[in-house]
Amino acid sequence: MIDLEQVRKVAHLARLDLDPAEEAQFTTQLNGILDYIEQLNELDTTDVPPTTRAIETSNITRADQLETFSDRESILSNAPDREEDYFKVPKILDNAD
């Protein structure tokens, strides 16, 4: 059972500024969630394999294959900044030792 003080403590740790009505609302809602979890704990799940979803899905992706692109100018024409045949990017490393 979650009481008002625990809600205030969690709100403080999360840097939330809750008014008294919100504190009461969250106390009621969190207790409802815990009651529901208790109901779920009453179920016998010994023969149920662990899953991440209710239905089985798979990711539809293409194989990662290396391909050469012969039209270099087409790619470089979309670059925000370029220098000859290369993309020009901001300097991110400092040469200072």
Buried (B, 14 or more C-beta within 10 A) or exposed (E): EBEEEEBBEBBEEEEEEBEEEEBEEBBEEBBEEEEEEEEEEEEEEEEEEEEEEEEEEEEEEEEEEEEEEEEEEEEBEEEEEBEEEEEEEEEEEEEEE
